[in-house]
Amino acid sequence: MTHHTPIIAASAQPAEATANTLPATRHDGWTAERQADFLRELGATHCVSRAAKAVGMSRQSAYALRARLKGEPFDRAWTAALLCGVDSLASVALERALNGVEVPHYYKGELVGTSRRYDERLTVALLAMRDRFRGEEPFASHPFSGYEPDEFGSLVKRVETGPQTWDEE
């Protein structure tokens, strides 16, 4: 004889379980906590594959989730995480432009000296591309308009504790 667990209707669940909380498990494995952990790791590493692996998910499922939630808090936080990476990269490029890169010079296998190579083209290119990562600006009445595109921490918190879509607010 097979034992079946009864299915409880959503209306029969306690009010506190249905009010402003996300389900503990999802069919795709991307819980709110896992999404927030992924975003934090993405903000730290700027690498989707490493961030997905860190939370036990695949790179492909992360991109699928982002595509499904296009324009929603998860997608906006993803963009903010990458913007943090571009800011770091732009900072390093600016330092290279200002201080140059040390180039070693060898003669018959021995280091005989160094020189500095300066190349501002990288800095100019990165700074010109920075705004491309911000995404489009929402209407003033849209809930996202309360967040700056690079407000990574507050967006991750919104993904972790708030509803999955802006419409559910």
C-alpha positions as CSV (number, residue, x, y, z in Angstrom):
1,M,0.0,0.0,0.0
2,T,1.4,3.4,-1.0
3,H,1.3,6.2,1.6
4,H,0.6,9.7,0.2
5,T,1.3,12.9,1.9
6,P,-1.8,15.1,1.9
7,I,-1.6,18.3,-0.2
8,I,-2.5,21.4,1.8
9,A,-4.1,24.2,-0.2
10,A,-2.3,27.6,-0.1
11,S,-5.4,29.1,1.7
12,A,-5.1,26.5,4.4
13,Q,-1.5,27.5,5.3
14,P,-0.9,29.9,8.2
15,A,-1.2,33.5,7.3
16,E,2.4,34.2,8.4
17,A,3.8,31.6,5.9
18,T,2.1,33.2,2.9
19,A,2.6,36.9,3.7
20,N,5.7,38.3,1.9
21,T,7.7,35.1,2.1
22,L,9.1,33.1,-0.7
23,P,8.8,29.3,-0.8
24,A,11.6,27.4,1.0
25,T,12.2,25.3,-2.1
26,R,11.6,25.9,-5.8
27,H,11.4,23.4,-8.6
28,D,14.6,24.8,-10.1
29,G,16.5,24.9,-6.7
30,W,17.0,28.7,-6.8
31,T,15.7,29.6,-3.3
32,A,15.8,33.3,-2.3
33,E,18.7,32.5,0.0
34,R,20.6,30.7,-2.8
35,Q,19.9,33.6,-5.2
36,A,21.3,36.1,-2.6
37,D,24.4,34.0,-2.0
38,F,25.0,33.7,-5.7
39,L,24.7,37.4,-6.1
40,R,27.1,38.1,-3.3
41,E,29.6,35.6,-4.8
42,L,29.1,37.2,-8.2
43,G,29.8,40.6,-6.7
44,A,33.0,39.3,-5.1
45,T,34.4,37.2,-8.0
46,H,32.7,38.8,-11.1
47,C,32.5,35.3,-12.5
48,V,29.1,33.6,-13.2
49,S,30.6,30.1,-13.3
50,R,32.4,30.5,-10.0
51,A,29.4,32.1,-8.3
52,A,27.0,29.4,-9.5
53,K,29.4,26.6,-8.5
54,A,29.8,28.2,-5.0
55,V,26.0,27.8,-4.4
56,G,25.8,24.3,-6.0
57,M,24.1,25.4,-9.2
58,S,25.2,25.5,-12.9
59,R,26.2,28.5,-14.9
60,Q,23.4,27.6,-17.4
61,S,20.7,27.6,-14.7
62,A,21.9,30.9,-13.4
63,Y,21.5,32.5,-16.9
64,A,18.1,30.8,-17.3
65,L,17.0,32.3,-14.0
66,R,18.2,35.7,-15.0
67,A,16.4,35.5,-18.4
68,R,13.2,34.4,-16.7
69,L,13.5,37.3,-14.2
70,K,14.5,40.0,-16.7
71,G,14.0,43.4,-15.2
72,E,13.2,42.0,-11.7
73,P,15.3,42.4,-8.5
74,F,17.5,39.4,-9.3
75,D,18.4,40.7,-12.7
76,R,19.0,44.2,-11.4
77,A,21.2,42.9,-8.6
78,W,23.2,40.8,-11.2
79,T,23.8,44.0,-13.2
80,A,24.9,45.8,-10.1
81,A,27.3,43.0,-9.2
82,L,28.9,43.2,-12.7
83,L,29.1,47.0,-12.4
84,C,31.1,46.6,-9.2
85,G,33.5,44.5,-11.3
86,V,33.8,47.1,-14.0
87,D,34.5,49.7,-11.3
88,S,37.3,47.6,-10.0
89,L,38.7,46.9,-13.4
90,A,38.5,50.6,-14.3
91,S,40.4,51.4,-11.1
92,V,43.2,49.0,-12.0
93,A,43.3,50.3,-15.6
94,L,43.5,53.9,-14.3
95,E,46.4,52.9,-12.0
96,R,48.2,51.3,-15.0
97,A,47.7,54.4,-17.1
98,L,49.0,56.6,-14.4
99,N,51.9,54.4,-13.2
100,G,52.6,52.4,-16.3
101,V,53.5,48.7,-16.4
102,E,57.0,47.6,-15.6
103,V,58.6,45.7,-18.5
104,P,61.7,43.6,-17.8
105,H,64.6,43.6,-20.2
106,Y,66.8,40.5,-20.6
107,Y,70.1,40.0,-22.3
108,K,71.4,36.4,-22.7
109,G,68.9,35.2,-20.2
110,E,69.8,37.7,-17.5
111,L,67.7,40.6,-16.3
112,V,69.6,43.8,-17.3
113,G,66.9,46.4,-16.5
114,T,63.3,47.5,-16.6
115,S,61.3,50.2,-18.2
116,R,57.8,51.5,-17.8
117,R,55.2,51.2,-20.6
118,Y,52.2,53.6,-20.5
119,D,49.0,52.9,-22.4
120,E,46.0,55.1,-21.8
121,R,43.9,53.4,-24.5
122,L,42.8,50.7,-22.1
123,T,41.7,53.2,-19.5
124,V,39.8,55.3,-22.1
125,A,38.0,52.2,-23.4
126,L,37.0,50.9,-20.0
127,L,35.7,54.3,-18.8
128,A,33.7,54.7,-22.0
129,M,32.1,51.3,-21.6
130,R,31.2,51.8,-17.9
131,D,27.7,53.3,-18.5
132,R,26.8,50.4,-20.8
133,F,26.6,48.1,-17.8
134,R,24.1,50.3,-16.0
135,G,21.1,49.2,-18.0
136,E,18.1,51.3,-18.9
137,E,16.5,53.7,-16.4
138,P,13.0,52.7,-15.1
139,F,10.1,55.1,-15.0
140,A,9.9,57.2,-11.9
141,S,6.8,55.2,-10.8
142,H,8.5,51.8,-11.1
143,P,9.6,50.2,-7.8
144,F,13.2,49.9,-9.0
145,S,13.4,53.6,-9.4
146,G,14.1,53.7,-5.6
147,Y,17.4,51.9,-6.2
148,E,20.5,53.2,-7.9
149,P,21.8,50.8,-10.5
150,D,25.0,50.2,-8.5
151,E,23.3,49.8,-5.1
152,F,24.4,46.2,-4.9
153,G,23.9,45.5,-1.2
154,S,20.3,46.8,-1.0
155,L,19.4,45.0,-4.2
156,V,20.7,41.7,-2.8
157,K,18.8,42.2,0.4
158,R,15.6,42.8,-1.7
159,V,16.2,39.6,-3.6
160,E,16.7,37.7,-0.3
161,T,13.8,39.0,1.6
162,G,11.3,40.5,-0.8
163,P,8.9,39.1,-3.4
164,Q,10.5,37.7,-6.5
165,T,9.0,40.3,-8.9
166,W,8.3,44.0,-8.7
167,D,4.6,43.4,-9.3
168,E,4.2,41.5,-6.1
169,E,5.1,44.5,-4.0
